[in-house]
Structures are given as structure tokens and as C-alpha cells.
């Protein structure tokens, strides 16, 4: 009998929005995943902007997936102090779920180009299959990846997903401008943002 088929979708989720959830569900279905973990980063080391406090981002994620048992919020990186390294998280997942777990780690197409800059990228590729979420017309960075990380292509799977032009940046900007974010984020998340005064300009 094979091990658990586990998807992992990491990010700042600042805030989680409907684009995240649609992509996650499409990946779950196309890859036949038994479970999909949404993995909020505590301190993403490659991102310059200071993220919203972790407890708010975590609360919004839990609200977003509360009624869907196939999705689970994973707090491994939230509980770890210091920068979030994917290698550490993948090793912990293998320890928790056993050596036969099959991990599919979802990343955006643009993030795939940054793979050579990740902490221990070769180790990342040995611990999971990277699933690059893309659109059919996207430029392919395979040649440059193979130059920087020989053999990387054998550990990377391309997955075409619907194009949803929603980003956390746009959601934050709309809130700051006093504009509606209804239908941009799950309704419980929208209510949480308003109730807690998130993304408002500082006075």
C-alpha cells in the first residue's frame, strides 16, 4: 500500500483570497491529492515587505477553509522562529507522515524562476515533487533552471490552472482605498478584515 498523497501550498496568504482557493482545489483534483495543506509562512526570507502579523493571517486561513475537510491549515512554519525554509518544512512533513508520504509542493510559475536562490534547492527537490502552477502561454524557464540546478526538471511538474487576476497586493490596496473586496476573498475573511481594521492606512 502506498503512502499518503499530500499537497502543500505555501505563501504569506496576506490575505488568503479566492484565487488561492481556486488554484488549490484545481491542484487537489488534477493531482488526486488526499489532503492539501495550506502553509502560511511566518517570516518569508525572500520577501521584502513586512507581512501582516502571523495570528491574523492564520485566523483568516482557518476561516477560509473551515467548511472544507480536504483542506487543512498547517502551522509548522508559524511555530518555527526565524526565517521559513522549505527544506525544514519538508523534512518535518516526512517525519510526521512517514517515509512513504508523497509530497507535491505547489509554487507559482514566477517563483519557480527563483528556485536556485532558495535555501538548499537540491535538497528541496529530493524531498518533494515541485508543482509549478502556470497558464498555457507562460514562458518556460526549464533551460535556465537546468543550468543552475542540473536534473531539476525530473522533480518538477507543470500544472495548468485557471487564470484569476487576484493578488494579495490588490486586495490590500482596495481595502486601503476604502473599496469593496466582496467576491475577492471568502466572506468570513472579508468580515474579519473589516472587524480587525486590517490593511487600513496608518494614521
Secondary structure, DSSP 8 states (H G I E B T S, - for coil): ----EEEEEEE--TT--HHHHHHHHHHHHHHT-SEEEEEE-SS-TT--S----HHHHHHHHHHHHTT-TTEEEE-TTTSS-S---HHHHHHHHHHHH-TT-EEEEEEEHHHHHTGGGSTTHHHHHHH-EEEEEE-TT----HHHHHHHSTTGGGGEEEEE-------HHHHHHHHHTT---BTTB-HHHHHHHHHTTTT----
